[in-house]
Amino acid sequence: MGSDITLLEKRIGYQFQEQELIHEALSHSSYANEKKKLRRSNERLEFLGDSVLSVVVSQYLFERYPELPEGELTKIRAALVCERSLHRFALRIGLGDFLLLGKGEEHTGGRERPSILADAFEAVIAAIYLDGGLEAARTHILHFIPERIPESSSVLFGDYKTALQEIIQKNPEEKVEYVLISESGPDHNKSFMVEVCLNSNVIGKGQGKSKKEAEQMAAKEALELMGCET
């Protein structure tokens, strides 16, 4: 596991003085339960990491966007710290590769489960905070925060359908519809192609391994064609 930790440290740009902290941050409850008293789960670190994340993101938004009212800051912060965003952040550093899971979780895809990855991401934040202080945690967190916040906070965590809907609903007479135009591949590796239509006119196409993913990609293309930041 030592070499794995070294690789993770390179990916996050932080070297731990207390290695036990990062081991605990990567230990899912299923693994800790199997090891009994030999290992603590990352649940307590997740609790702390959630608070550190909130403080750092709140201060960043407060200072970066002095013109925005409290309501807008709250919405943007919620988008940045929600499970979907944290899952994406975890994927960027391949955090799933380093998780310590029980046999059951390992065999049922726990290494890719969004909730497990998001929780572990928060636990890693807490481990950095306890090992190196608030500034070290802040540096780590801000690597994942975009310099320019899109007008629609939905875009922050890949919810392009909601972002597109927010734009279209400004004109109540407009109607958006997603149409499945093709489906191919074996059951374990399917590919879907979807068109998004505005009043029956195709404004975007998208491909994905599920209908939902294809719809998101179609909405993303539509936003790009409209000149919206994605």
Summary of the structure (lengths in Angstrom):
residues: 230
radius of gyration: 20.3
end to end distance: 37.6
largest distance: 62.3
contacts: 715
relative contact order: 0.12
helix: 63%
strand: 12%
